[in-house]
Amino acid sequence: EKQFRDLFDGAIEGIFRTELCGGITMANSAFAEMLGYESPSQAISLITDPKTQLWLDPSERSKVEALALEHGVVKNYECRFKRKDGSPVWFALNALTVHNANGKPLFYEGSIAEIAERKRAEAALHQSEELFRLTLEATSDGVWDWHIPSGEAYFSPRYCAILGFLPEEFAASYHEWSDFVHPDDLHLVKKAHAEHIT
């Protein structure tokens, strides 16, 4: 039992147990720290209604409960919780429905891992991609990008239009693109590409 307690308290993920329709009955130190509580006991005593106190969107709690009851387990569910001070934070949630010998659901056990940094990176990437898209739409130049290891290629809508094609009609790889090059010029084009890469 001491070994289990040491693993429980020393885990880097927040581990918890919650009643089906009630509060938290067990939590480890990481769980309390991630949510801004001084200790697991404080989190357990203050969080009497997880649905409204923890979940930024209380309807998500109902959704996760339904999934856990139907499938027995929920894996890597991305959601936002509220810290003790009310600030939102992104977590990946794993939850398991624990049943008695007769198959009756007793409580939920689960873990949370903070993914705020990953969500910020995803948002920054999305913003960068959107800026790139707007730039492509604003320019009169045809733009292309070739992923050499896979052979996949991207050709902007303007690039396709210059050549008289709709985007869905044009090539999606370097190999397909080369079919559009005049046979007399193909060896020169490939030579230029090779020299640029090396």
Residue frames as qw, qx, qy, qz and C-alpha x, y, z in Angstrom:
[[0.000, 0.885, 0.465, 0.000, 0.00, 0.00, 0.00],
 [0.308, -0.778, 0.111, 0.537, 2.87, 2.41, 0.78],
 [0.402, -0.097, 0.609, 0.677, 4.39, 1.68, -2.62],
 [0.175, 0.644, 0.657, 0.350, 1.09, 2.50, -4.31],
 [0.172, -0.921, -0.265, 0.227, 0.77, 5.71, -2.28],
 [0.397, -0.551, 0.318, 0.661, 4.28, 6.78, -3.25],
 [0.314, 0.195, 0.680, 0.633, 3.52, 6.20, -6.93],
 [0.016, 0.795, 0.595, 0.119, 0.20, 8.00, -6.58],
 [0.244, -0.900, -0.104, 0.346, 1.68, 11.06, -4.86],
 [0.400, -0.504, 0.431, 0.632, 4.77, 11.15, -7.04],
 [0.530, 0.475, 0.621, 0.328, 3.00, 10.91, -10.40],
 [0.160, -0.172, 0.177, 0.956, 3.52, 13.86, -12.75],
 [0.248, -0.370, -0.598, -0.666, -0.04, 13.52, -14.04],
 [0.392, -0.190, 0.379, -0.816, -2.97, 14.67, -11.95],
 [0.327, -0.146, -0.926, -0.122, -4.82, 11.59, -10.69],
 [0.388, -0.128, 0.298, -0.863, -8.31, 11.70, -9.22],
 [0.092, -0.320, -0.941, -0.057, -11.40, 9.76, -8.24],
 [0.289, -0.025, 0.073, -0.954, -14.82, 11.34, -8.46],
 [0.409, 0.282, 0.782, -0.376, -18.33, 10.20, -7.59],
 [0.294, 0.426, 0.743, 0.425, -20.82, 9.61, -10.37],
 [0.026, -0.797, -0.392, -0.459, -22.85, 12.67, -9.45],
 [0.515, -0.836, -0.131, 0.136, -20.79, 14.24, -6.72],
 [0.044, -0.939, 0.339, 0.038, -17.46, 15.62, -5.69],
 [0.565, 0.520, -0.616, 0.173, -13.88, 14.43, -5.72],
 [0.854, -0.504, 0.013, -0.128, -13.03, 11.74, -3.21],
 [0.800, -0.319, 0.254, 0.441, -9.35, 11.24, -4.04],
 [0.460, 0.875, -0.081, 0.129, -6.64, 13.35, -5.68],
 [0.814, -0.123, -0.072, 0.563, -2.86, 13.43, -5.80],
 [0.327, -0.636, -0.013, 0.698, -0.46, 16.32, -5.37],
 [0.237, -0.007, 0.536, 0.810, -0.06, 16.93, -9.12],
 [0.033, -0.647, -0.694, -0.313, -3.83, 17.26, -9.52],
 [0.285, -0.837, -0.335, 0.326, -3.99, 19.91, -6.78],
 [0.373, -0.471, 0.226, 0.766, -0.95, 21.79, -8.07],
 [0.229, 0.236, 0.641, 0.694, -2.16, 21.89, -11.67],
 [0.140, -0.713, -0.588, -0.356, -5.44, 23.42, -10.56],
 [0.062, 0.600, -0.168, 0.780, -3.96, 25.91, -8.14],
 [0.729, -0.618, -0.147, -0.256, -4.87, 24.27, -4.83],
 [0.174, -0.760, 0.573, -0.253, -2.49, 24.14, -1.91],
 [0.231, -0.260, 0.928, -0.129, -2.96, 20.43, -1.32],
 [0.279, -0.170, -0.868, -0.374, -5.05, 17.43, -2.40],
 [0.145, -0.466, -0.780, 0.393, -7.12, 17.76, 0.78],
 [0.114, 0.456, 0.127, -0.873, -7.94, 21.37, -0.04],
 [0.279, 0.123, -0.626, -0.718, -9.00, 20.42, -3.58],
 [0.261, -0.278, -0.921, -0.072, -11.20, 17.61, -2.26],
 [0.096, -0.510, -0.633, 0.574, -12.86, 19.81, 0.38],
 [0.124, 0.483, 0.001, -0.867, -13.45, 22.83, -1.89],
 [0.318, 0.145, -0.649, -0.676, -14.48, 21.11, -5.13],
 [0.438, 0.147, 0.749, -0.475, -17.95, 19.94, -4.14],
 [0.673, 0.594, 0.366, -0.244, -19.45, 20.26, -7.63],
 [0.494, -0.246, 0.545, 0.631, -16.83, 19.45, -10.29],
 [0.407, 0.586, 0.620, 0.326, -19.28, 20.07, -13.12],
 [0.074, 0.957, 0.207, 0.188, -19.53, 23.78, -12.36],
 [0.434, -0.851, 0.218, 0.199, -16.33, 24.37, -10.38],
 [0.593, -0.328, 0.577, 0.457, -13.86, 22.51, -12.61],
 [0.504, 0.373, 0.637, 0.448, -15.25, 22.42, -16.11],
 [0.022, -0.240, 0.135, 0.961, -15.08, 25.64, -18.11],
 [0.537, -0.011, -0.412, -0.736, -18.01, 24.27, -20.11],
 [0.513, -0.164, 0.698, -0.472, -20.18, 22.22, -17.71],
 [0.857, 0.308, 0.021, -0.414, -21.91, 20.47, -20.62],
 [0.502, 0.534, -0.681, -0.005, -18.61, 18.78, -21.45],
 [0.261, -0.289, 0.825, -0.409, -18.69, 16.98, -18.10],
 [0.762, 0.203, 0.391, -0.475, -22.03, 15.45, -19.10],
 [0.722, 0.558, -0.339, -0.229, -20.57, 14.45, -22.46],
 [0.222, 0.500, -0.815, 0.188, -17.55, 12.77, -20.87],
 [0.496, -0.123, 0.707, -0.489, -19.77, 10.99, -18.32],
 [0.831, 0.347, 0.119, -0.418, -21.93, 9.61, -21.13],
 [0.602, 0.577, -0.550, -0.050, -18.86, 8.40, -23.02],
 [0.030, -0.426, 0.835, -0.347, -17.37, 6.81, -19.90],
 [0.639, 0.019, 0.586, -0.498, -20.60, 5.02, -19.05],
 [0.823, 0.453, -0.039, -0.339, -21.13, 3.81, -22.61],
 [0.710, 0.536, -0.446, 0.102, -17.58, 2.72, -23.42],
 [0.865, -0.410, -0.182, 0.225, -16.11, 2.27, -19.96],
 [0.595, -0.366, 0.103, 0.708, -13.16, 4.51, -20.73],
 [0.321, 0.942, 0.096, 0.011, -12.36, 7.91, -22.22],
 [0.757, -0.176, 0.166, 0.607, -8.88, 8.54, -23.65],
 [0.375, -0.079, 0.210, 0.900, -7.06, 11.79, -24.38],
 [0.058, 0.816, 0.547, 0.178, -10.17, 13.94, -24.27],
 [0.339, 0.146, -0.076, 0.926, -9.06, 17.55, -24.70],
 [0.261, -0.806, -0.504, -0.168, -10.95, 19.95, -22.48],
 [0.155, 0.516, -0.268, 0.799, -10.59, 23.13, -20.45],
 [0.526, -0.544, -0.596, 0.268, -10.81, 23.21, -16.67],
 [0.105, -0.884, 0.035, -0.454, -10.90, 26.17, -14.31],
 [0.476, 0.153, -0.604, 0.621, -8.16, 26.67, -11.78],
 [0.327, -0.545, -0.622, 0.458, -8.96, 27.74, -8.23],
 [0.092, -0.434, -0.059, 0.894, -8.55, 31.38, -9.27],
 [0.542, 0.640, 0.363, -0.406, -10.94, 30.88, -12.20],
 [0.182, 0.652, -0.532, -0.508, -8.35, 30.97, -14.97],
 [0.933, 0.263, 0.045, -0.242, -8.83, 28.40, -17.76],
 [0.182, -0.578, 0.770, 0.198, -6.29, 25.70, -18.58],
 [0.776, 0.301, -0.406, -0.377, -6.19, 22.98, -21.25],
 [0.494, -0.367, 0.775, -0.141, -5.93, 19.32, -20.22],
 [0.570, 0.142, -0.730, -0.350, -5.91, 15.92, -21.87],
 [0.612, -0.282, 0.468, -0.572, -8.26, 13.81, -19.79],
 [0.455, 0.069, -0.875, -0.152, -8.33, 10.04, -19.35],
 [0.535, -0.235, 0.414, -0.698, -11.18, 8.51, -17.36],
 [0.334, 0.012, -0.937, -0.101, -12.35, 5.04, -16.39],
 [0.677, -0.364, -0.030, -0.639, -15.70, 3.92, -15.02],
 [0.073, 0.228, -0.923, 0.302, -15.23, 1.55, -12.08],
 [0.709, -0.233, -0.358, -0.562, -18.01, -1.03, -11.57],
 [0.560, -0.379, 0.637, -0.370, -18.90, -3.39, -8.75],
 [0.278, -0.127, 0.944, 0.123, -19.15, -7.17, -9.14],
 [0.443, 0.531, 0.700, -0.178, -22.67, -6.83, -10.51],
 [0.406, 0.374, 0.469, 0.690, -21.63, -4.36, -13.18],
 [0.096, -0.927, -0.364, 0.000, -23.10, -1.31, -11.48],
 [0.411, 0.602, -0.151, 0.668, -21.06, 1.89, -12.00],
 [0.587, -0.586, -0.397, 0.394, -19.54, 3.08, -8.73],
 [0.173, -0.876, 0.064, 0.445, -17.27, 6.02, -9.55],
 [0.669, 0.715, -0.084, 0.186, -14.82, 7.43, -12.07],
 [0.636, -0.561, 0.238, 0.474, -11.05, 7.31, -11.86],
 [0.631, 0.718, 0.151, 0.253, -8.84, 9.25, -14.15],
 [0.575, -0.366, 0.092, 0.726, -5.87, 11.47, -14.87],
 [0.315, 0.938, 0.141, -0.036, -5.19, 14.86, -16.41],
 [0.655, -0.130, 0.198, 0.718, -2.10, 16.14, -18.21],
 [0.093, 0.823, 0.088, -0.554, -1.67, 19.83, -18.97],
 [0.618, 0.307, 0.509, 0.515, -1.45, 20.59, -22.71],
 [0.066, 0.919, 0.178, -0.347, -1.57, 24.38, -22.60],
 [0.215, -0.610, 0.493, 0.581, 1.81, 24.76, -24.32],
 [0.338, 0.126, 0.834, 0.419, 0.78, 22.42, -27.12],
 [0.225, 0.774, 0.590, -0.036, -2.50, 24.29, -27.63],
 [0.044, -0.870, 0.088, 0.483, -0.58, 27.58, -27.84],
 [0.278, -0.347, 0.698, 0.562, 1.74, 26.06, -30.43],
 [0.316, 0.427, 0.813, 0.238, -1.24, 24.79, -32.43],
 [0.129, 0.893, 0.354, -0.246, -2.86, 28.23, -32.31],
 [0.146, -0.736, 0.353, 0.558, 0.38, 29.89, -33.45],
 [0.325, -0.051, 0.815, 0.477, 0.71, 27.39, -36.32],
 [0.275, 0.663, 0.694, 0.052, -2.89, 28.01, -37.37],
 [0.030, 0.912, 0.083, -0.402, -2.28, 31.76, -37.32],
 [0.239, -0.522, 0.586, 0.572, 0.88, 31.33, -39.40],
 [0.330, 0.224, 0.847, 0.353, -0.92, 29.13, -41.92],
 [0.203, 0.821, 0.517, -0.129, -3.77, 31.64, -42.17],
 [0.067, -0.834, 0.191, 0.513, -1.30, 34.47, -42.76],
 [0.298, -0.244, 0.759, 0.525, 0.42, 32.39, -45.45],
 [0.319, 0.511, 0.783, 0.156, -2.95, 31.70, -47.09],
 [0.121, 0.911, 0.265, -0.292, -3.87, 35.38, -47.12],
 [0.192, -0.663, 0.450, 0.567, -0.46, 36.24, -48.57],
 [0.342, 0.053, 0.833, 0.432, -0.94, 33.72, -51.37],
 [0.257, 0.717, 0.648, 0.006, -4.37, 35.13, -52.15],
 [0.004, -0.914, -0.062, 0.400, -3.03, 38.68, -52.28],
 [0.263, -0.526, 0.565, 0.579, -0.07, 38.04, -54.57],
 [0.703, 0.564, -0.100, -0.422, -0.25, 37.78, -58.34],
 [0.173, 0.537, -0.819, -0.102, 2.64, 35.31, -58.41],
 [0.914, -0.066, -0.329, -0.229, 2.22, 31.57, -58.67],
 [0.253, -0.631, 0.664, -0.310, 3.70, 29.88, -55.61],
 [0.905, 0.025, -0.398, -0.148, 4.70, 26.25, -55.22],
 [0.384, -0.624, 0.627, -0.265, 6.25, 24.08, -52.54],
 [0.811, 0.223, -0.528, -0.120, 7.86, 20.66, -52.97],
 [0.680, -0.549, 0.445, -0.194, 8.36, 18.20, -50.10],
 [0.374, 0.579, -0.699, -0.188, 11.33, 16.31, -51.49],
 [0.210, -0.227, 0.933, -0.184, 11.29, 13.15, -49.30],
 [0.519, 0.327, 0.721, -0.321, 7.65, 12.32, -50.10],
 [0.228, 0.170, 0.667, 0.689, 7.45, 13.91, -53.54],
 [0.041, 0.777, 0.621, -0.092, 4.27, 15.75, -52.54],
 [0.265, 0.098, 0.142, 0.949, 3.89, 19.26, -53.89],
 [0.086, 0.737, 0.529, -0.412, 1.65, 22.28, -53.32],
 [0.245, 0.246, 0.395, 0.851, 0.69, 24.71, -56.08],
 [0.120, 0.369, 0.390, -0.835, -1.18, 27.86, -55.18],
 [0.470, 0.651, 0.573, -0.163, -4.52, 28.62, -56.88],
 [0.221, 0.871, -0.166, -0.406, -2.80, 31.49, -58.74],
 [0.227, -0.431, 0.798, 0.355, -0.10, 29.12, -60.01],
 [0.424, 0.290, 0.854, 0.079, -2.78, 26.82, -61.42],
 [0.359, 0.812, 0.349, -0.301, -4.75, 29.72, -62.91],
 [0.012, 0.736, -0.441, -0.513, -1.70, 31.06, -64.75],
 [0.113, -0.216, 0.902, 0.355, -1.47, 27.70, -66.52],
 [0.519, -0.007, -0.415, -0.747, -5.22, 27.56, -67.18],
 [0.487, -0.166, -0.857, 0.026, -6.17, 24.96, -64.54],
 [0.607, -0.655, -0.038, -0.447, -8.42, 24.79, -61.55],
 [0.230, -0.615, 0.696, -0.290, -6.56, 23.75, -58.36],
 [0.787, -0.084, 0.555, -0.255, -8.31, 20.37, -58.28],
 [0.846, 0.529, 0.006, -0.064, -7.26, 19.72, -61.87],
 [0.304, 0.796, -0.503, 0.147, -3.58, 20.33, -61.29],
 [0.684, 0.188, -0.661, 0.245, -0.79, 18.13, -60.00],
 [0.660, -0.712, 0.042, -0.235, -0.45, 17.08, -56.36],
 [0.818, -0.389, 0.274, 0.323, 3.10, 15.74, -56.60],
 [0.095, -0.687, 0.489, 0.529, 6.39, 16.51, -58.29],
 [0.362, 0.009, 0.868, 0.341, 6.00, 13.44, -60.48],
 [0.335, 0.696, 0.635, -0.009, 2.58, 14.57, -61.71],
 [0.044, 0.895, -0.023, -0.442, 3.84, 18.12, -62.18],
 [0.283, -0.440, 0.651, 0.549, 6.66, 16.92, -64.40],
 [0.437, 0.392, 0.778, 0.223, 4.04, 15.58, -66.81],
 [0.220, 0.909, 0.309, -0.172, 3.03, 19.18, -67.53],
 [0.205, -0.728, 0.397, 0.521, 6.56, 20.17, -68.54],
 [0.708, 0.622, -0.222, -0.250, 7.34, 20.05, -72.24],
 [0.972, -0.068, 0.103, 0.199, 9.49, 16.95, -72.98],
 [0.617, 0.574, -0.114, 0.526, 12.19, 19.11, -74.59],
 [0.075, -0.746, 0.283, -0.598, 12.55, 21.14, -71.39],
 [0.847, -0.489, -0.121, -0.173, 12.16, 18.43, -68.78],
 [0.851, -0.019, -0.220, 0.476, 15.83, 17.48, -68.54],
 [0.253, 0.488, -0.164, 0.819, 16.82, 21.14, -68.11],
 [0.526, -0.629, -0.020, -0.571, 14.23, 21.62, -65.39],
 [0.924, -0.345, -0.152, 0.055, 15.35, 18.51, -63.49],
 [0.686, 0.225, -0.218, 0.657, 18.99, 19.59, -63.84],
 [0.040, -0.600, 0.118, -0.790, 18.17, 23.02, -62.40],
 [0.742, -0.561, -0.068, -0.360, 16.32, 21.45, -59.50],
 [0.924, -0.130, -0.198, 0.300, 19.20, 19.07, -58.77],
 [0.478, 0.378, -0.205, 0.766, 21.75, 21.89, -58.83],
 [0.301, -0.647, 0.055, -0.698, 19.61, 23.98, -56.49],
 [0.866, -0.459, -0.119, -0.157, 19.23, 21.13, -53.99],
 [0.866, -0.056, -0.148, 0.475, 22.93, 20.30, -53.93]]
